[in-house]
């Protein structure tokens, strides 16, 4: 009987829910940043090439 109660309490515990939400938000931010850098990559590469060529 005691083991069954402990298992029920484990499934009701929601302490990890906040950490999972923060992890999902960080993953979404990382995907957006990678997408932005990929989209701007060629433009930034051209700018750095121009700057290094003028030095």
MOPAC internal coordinates of N, CA, C and O (Angstrom, degrees):
PM7 1SCF
backbone

  N    0.0000 0     0.00 0     0.00 0    0    0    0
  C    1.4560 1     0.00 0     0.00 0    1    0    0
  C    1.5353 1   110.25 1     0.00 0    2    1    0
  O    1.2310 1   120.54 1   140.31 1    3    2    1
  N    1.3153 1   116.56 1   -39.69 1    3    2    1
  C    1.4586 1   121.09 1  -178.43 1    5    3    2
  C    1.5319 1   111.19 1   -65.44 1    6    5    3
  O    1.2310 1   120.22 1   139.62 1    7    6    5
  N    1.3281 1   117.18 1   -40.38 1    7    6    5
  C    1.4581 1   122.14 1   179.86 1    9    7    6
  C    1.5238 1   110.66 1   -63.63 1   10    9    7
  O    1.2310 1   119.90 1   139.71 1   11   10    9
  N    1.2943 1   117.79 1   -40.29 1   11   10    9
  C    1.4616 1   121.97 1   178.52 1   13   11   10
  C    1.5221 1   110.79 1   -62.95 1   14   13   11
  O    1.2310 1   119.91 1   139.58 1   15   14   13
  N    1.3157 1   117.78 1   -40.42 1   15   14   13
  C    1.4633 1   121.36 1   178.12 1   17   15   14
  C    1.5238 1   111.29 1   -65.44 1   18   17   15
  O    1.2310 1   120.48 1   140.57 1   19   18   17
  N    1.3292 1   116.68 1   -39.43 1   19   18   17
  C    1.4563 1   120.51 1   178.76 1   21   19   18
  C    1.5252 1   111.39 1   -64.96 1   22   21   19
  O    1.2310 1   120.16 1   140.00 1   23   22   21
  N    1.3206 1   117.29 1   -40.00 1   23   22   21
  C    1.4627 1   121.43 1   178.45 1   25   23   22
  C    1.5217 1   110.03 1   -65.13 1   26   25   23
  O    1.2310 1   119.93 1   138.86 1   27   26   25
  N    1.3093 1   117.74 1   -41.14 1   27   26   25
  C    1.4627 1   121.36 1   177.79 1   29   27   26
  C    1.5245 1   111.10 1   -62.40 1   30   29   27
  O    1.2310 1   120.69 1   138.73 1   31   30   29
  N    1.3373 1   116.29 1   -41.27 1   31   30   29
  C    1.4618 1   120.08 1   179.74 1   33   31   30
  C    1.5292 1   110.99 1   -65.66 1   34   33   31
  O    1.2310 1   120.52 1   144.46 1   35   34   33
  N    1.3341 1   116.60 1   -35.54 1   35   34   33
  C    1.4649 1   119.85 1   179.15 1   37   35   34
  C    1.5209 1   110.98 1   -64.64 1   38   37   35
  O    1.2310 1   120.22 1   141.18 1   39   38   37
  N    1.3190 1   117.19 1   -38.82 1   39   38   37
  C    1.4591 1   120.06 1  -179.95 1   41   39   38
  C    1.5234 1   112.18 1   -74.18 1   42   41   39
  O    1.2310 1   119.69 1   155.42 1   43   42   41
  N    1.3163 1   118.20 1   -24.58 1   43   42   41
  C    1.4601 1   121.75 1   178.91 1   45   43   42
  C    1.5207 1   112.29 1   -84.56 1   46   45   43
  O    1.2310 1   119.93 1   162.27 1   47   46   45
  N    1.3314 1   117.74 1   -17.73 1   47   46   45
  C    1.4526 1   122.22 1  -177.28 1   49   47   46
  C    1.5303 1   109.39 1   -67.03 1   50   49   47
  O    1.2310 1   120.31 1   -53.45 1   51   50   49
  N    1.3435 1   117.01 1   126.55 1   51   50   49
  C    1.4606 1   121.16 1  -177.53 1   53   51   50
  C    1.5208 1   111.65 1  -119.87 1   54   53   51
  O    1.2310 1   119.72 1  -156.92 1   55   54   53
  N    1.3252 1   118.14 1    23.08 1   55   54   53
  C    1.4542 1   120.67 1  -179.39 1   57   55   54
  C    1.5210 1   111.98 1   -64.56 1   58   57   55
  O    1.2310 1   119.57 1   145.12 1   59   58   57
  N    1.3058 1   118.42 1   -34.88 1   59   58   57
  C    1.4531 1   122.09 1  -178.06 1   61   59   58
  C    1.5128 1   114.02 1   -79.09 1   62   61   59
  O    1.2310 1   120.23 1   170.75 1   63   62   61
  N    1.3165 1   117.17 1    -9.25 1   63   62   61
  C    1.4591 1   120.70 1  -177.20 1   65   63   62
  C    1.5137 1   111.55 1   -61.77 1   66   65   63
  O    1.2310 1   119.77 1   136.77 1   67   66   65
  N    1.3192 1   118.04 1   -43.23 1   67   66   65
  C    1.4634 1   121.58 1  -179.53 1   69   67   66
  C    1.5168 1   111.71 1   -63.41 1   70   69   67
  O    1.2310 1   120.53 1   139.59 1   71   70   69
  N    1.3390 1   116.59 1   -40.41 1   71   70   69
  C    1.4620 1   119.86 1   179.73 1   73   71   70
  C    1.5234 1   110.96 1   -66.05 1   74   73   71
  O    1.2310 1   120.25 1   142.71 1   75   74   73
  N    1.3167 1   117.13 1   -37.29 1   75   74   73
  C    1.4616 1   120.27 1   178.15 1   77   75   74
  C    1.5211 1   110.08 1   -65.15 1   78   77   75
  O    1.2310 1   120.38 1   139.16 1   79   78   77
  N    1.3244 1   116.88 1   -40.84 1   79   78   77
  C    1.4634 1   120.61 1   178.71 1   81   79   78
  C    1.5266 1   110.81 1   -63.83 1   82   81   79
  O    1.2310 1   120.13 1   137.72 1   83   82   81
  N    1.3287 1   117.36 1   -42.28 1   83   82   81
  C    1.4632 1   120.25 1   177.71 1   85   83   82
  C    1.5270 1   110.48 1   -63.80 1   86   85   83
  O    1.2310 1   120.50 1   140.84 1   87   86   85
  N    1.3065 1   116.66 1   -39.16 1   87   86   85
  C    1.4605 1   120.46 1   177.57 1   89   87   86
  C    1.5194 1   112.40 1   -62.99 1   90   89   87
  O    1.2310 1   120.58 1   138.89 1   91   90   89
  N    1.3222 1   116.50 1   -41.11 1   91   90   89
  C    1.4674 1   120.24 1   178.27 1   93   91   90
  C    1.5214 1   111.42 1   -66.40 1   94   93   91
  O    1.2310 1   120.19 1   140.71 1   95   94   93
  N    1.3183 1   117.25 1   -39.29 1   95   94   93
  C    1.4699 1   120.84 1   177.93 1   97   95   94
  C    1.5233 1   109.99 1   -64.19 1   98   97   95
  O    1.2310 1   120.12 1   135.16 1   99   98   97
  N    1.3396 1   117.37 1   -44.84 1   99   98   97
  C    1.4642 1   120.41 1   178.26 1  101   99   98
  C    1.5182 1   111.90 1   -62.57 1  102  101   99
  O    1.2310 1   120.36 1   141.53 1  103  102  101
  N    1.3282 1   116.92 1   -38.47 1  103  102  101
  C    1.4623 1   120.33 1   178.03 1  105  103  102
  C    1.5267 1   110.77 1   -64.92 1  106  105  103
  O    1.2310 1   120.20 1   139.05 1  107  106  105
  N    1.3215 1   117.22 1   -40.95 1  107  106  105
  C    1.4583 1   121.05 1   178.23 1  109  107  106
  C    1.5229 1   110.89 1   -64.06 1  110  109  107
  O    1.2310 1   120.21 1   137.25 1  111  110  109
  N    1.3200 1   117.20 1   -42.75 1  111  110  109
  C    1.4673 1   120.76 1   178.25 1  113  111  110
  C    1.5294 1   109.84 1   -62.44 1  114  113  111
  O    1.2310 1   120.16 1   137.83 1  115  114  113
  N    1.3287 1   117.31 1   -42.17 1  115  114  113
  C    1.4630 1   120.85 1   179.47 1  117  115  114
  C    1.5243 1   111.05 1   -62.16 1  118  117  115
  O    1.2310 1   119.88 1   139.18 1  119  118  117
  N    1.3243 1   117.83 1   -40.82 1  119  118  117
  C    1.4652 1   121.24 1   179.12 1  121  119  118
  C    1.5270 1   110.45 1   -65.15 1  122  121  119
  O    1.2310 1   120.29 1   138.61 1  123  122  121
  N    1.3186 1   117.05 1   -41.39 1  123  122  121
  C    1.4681 1   120.61 1   179.42 1  125  123  122
  C    1.5243 1   110.29 1   -65.15 1  126  125  123
  O    1.2310 1   120.08 1   136.69 1  127  126  125
  N    1.3246 1   117.45 1   -43.31 1  127  126  125
  C    1.4648 1   120.72 1   179.62 1  129  127  126
  C    1.5268 1   110.48 1   -63.49 1  130  129  127
  O    1.2310 1   120.22 1   135.96 1  131  130  129
  N    1.3330 1   117.19 1   -44.04 1  131  130  129
  C    1.4642 1   119.70 1   179.33 1  133  131  130
  C    1.5249 1   111.09 1   -63.75 1  134  133  131
  O    1.2310 1   120.22 1   140.02 1  135  134  133
  N    1.3178 1   117.18 1   -39.98 1  135  134  133
  C    1.4566 1   120.20 1   178.16 1  137  135  134
  C    1.5160 1   112.03 1   -64.91 1  138  137  135
  O    1.2310 1   120.70 1   139.72 1  139  138  137
  N    1.3211 1   116.27 1   -40.28 1  139  138  137
  C    1.4643 1   120.55 1   179.02 1  141  139  138
  C    1.5213 1   110.53 1   -66.06 1  142  141  139
  O    1.2310 1   120.29 1   135.27 1  143  142  141
  N    1.3189 1   117.06 1   -44.73 1  143  142  141
  C    1.4665 1   119.55 1   179.13 1  145  143  142
  C    1.5250 1   111.73 1   -65.65 1  146  145  143
  O    1.2310 1   120.35 1   143.89 1  147  146  145
  N    1.3133 1   116.94 1   -36.11 1  147  146  145
  C    1.4630 1   119.67 1   177.94 1  149  147  146
  C    1.5260 1   110.69 1   -66.48 1  150  149  147
  O    1.2310 1   120.38 1   141.23 1  151  150  149
  N    1.3289 1   116.87 1   -38.77 1  151  150  149
  C    1.4606 1   120.65 1  -179.97 1  153  151  150
  C    1.5254 1   111.53 1   -70.49 1  154  153  151
  O    1.2310 1   120.54 1   145.94 1  155  154  153
  N    1.3143 1   116.58 1   -34.06 1  155  154  153
  C    1.4678 1   120.43 1  -177.95 1  157  155  154
  C    1.5196 1   112.15 1   -95.07 1  158  157  155
  O    1.2310 1   119.71 1   179.80 1  159  158  157
  N    1.3129 1   118.15 1    -0.20 1  159  158  157
  C    1.4545 1   122.14 1  -174.00 1  161  159  158
  C    1.5102 1   114.48 1   -57.20 1  162  161  159
  O    1.2310 1   120.17 1   132.35 1  163  162  161
  N    1.3172 1   117.28 1   -47.65 1  163  162  161
  C    1.4637 1   119.73 1  -177.84 1  165  163  162
  C    1.5228 1   111.07 1   -67.89 1  166  165  163
  O    1.2310 1   120.21 1   142.74 1  167  166  165
  N    1.3156 1   117.21 1   -37.26 1  167  166  165
  C    1.4630 1   120.73 1   178.62 1  169  167  166
  C    1.5200 1   110.38 1   -65.25 1  170  169  167
  O    1.2310 1   120.42 1   134.53 1  171  170  169
  N    1.3315 1   116.80 1   -45.47 1  171  170  169
  C    1.4610 1   120.24 1   179.07 1  173  171  170
  C    1.5228 1   111.25 1   -65.38 1  174  173  171
  O    1.2310 1   120.25 1   141.55 1  175  174  173
  N    1.3206 1   117.14 1   -38.45 1  175  174  173
  C    1.4555 1   120.54 1   178.38 1  177  175  174
  C    1.5269 1   110.18 1   -61.83 1  178  177  175
  O    1.2310 1   120.27 1   137.06 1  179  178  177
  N    1.3082 1   117.08 1   -42.94 1  179  178  177
  C    1.4655 1   120.58 1   178.40 1  181  179  178
  C    1.5151 1   111.96 1   -64.11 1  182  181  179
  O    1.2310 1   120.38 1   140.39 1  183  182  181
  N    1.3248 1   116.88 1   -39.61 1  183  182  181
  C    1.4582 1   120.13 1   179.33 1  185  183  182
  C    1.5209 1   111.13 1   -65.51 1  186  185  183
  O    1.2310 1   120.25 1   135.94 1  187  186  185
  N    1.3298 1   117.14 1   -44.06 1  187  186  185
  C    1.4655 1   120.14 1   179.70 1  189  187  186
  C    1.5283 1   111.40 1   -66.60 1  190  189  187
  O    1.2310 1   120.15 1   143.51 1  191  190  189
  N    1.3212 1   117.32 1   -36.49 1  191  190  189
  C    1.4540 1   121.01 1   177.12 1  193  191  190
  C    1.5240 1   110.66 1   -63.78 1  194  193  191
  O    1.2310 1   120.75 1   137.37 1  195  194  193
  N    1.3139 1   116.17 1   -42.63 1  195  194  193
  C    1.4715 1   120.96 1   179.11 1  197  195  194
  C    1.5264 1   110.67 1   -64.59 1  198  197  195
  O    1.2310 1   120.45 1   137.83 1  199  198  197
  N    1.3249 1   116.75 1   -42.17 1  199  198  197
  C    1.4643 1   120.43 1   179.83 1  201  199  198
  C    1.5189 1   110.76 1   -65.93 1  202  201  199
  O    1.2310 1   120.32 1   133.89 1  203  202  201
  N    1.3390 1   116.99 1   -46.11 1  203  202  201
  C    1.4688 1   118.80 1  -179.54 1  205  203  202
  C    1.5299 1   111.49 1   -67.39 1  206  205  203
  O    1.2310 1   119.77 1   150.44 1  207  206  205
  N    1.3144 1   118.04 1   -29.56 1  207  206  205
  C    1.4706 1   120.99 1   177.80 1  209  207  206
  C    1.5146 1   112.18 1   -70.87 1  210  209  207
  O    1.2310 1   120.92 1   147.38 1  211  210  209
  N    1.3350 1   115.85 1   -32.62 1  211  210  209
  C    1.4647 1   119.21 1   179.98 1  213  211  210
  C    1.5213 1   112.46 1   -79.20 1  214  213  211
  O    1.2310 1   119.88 1   164.68 1  215  214  213
  N    1.3281 1   117.83 1   -15.32 1  215  214  213
  C    1.4627 1   120.47 1   177.65 1  217  215  214
  C    1.4937 1   108.57 1   -80.11 1  218  217  215
  O    1.2310 1   120.10 1   180.00 1  219  218  217

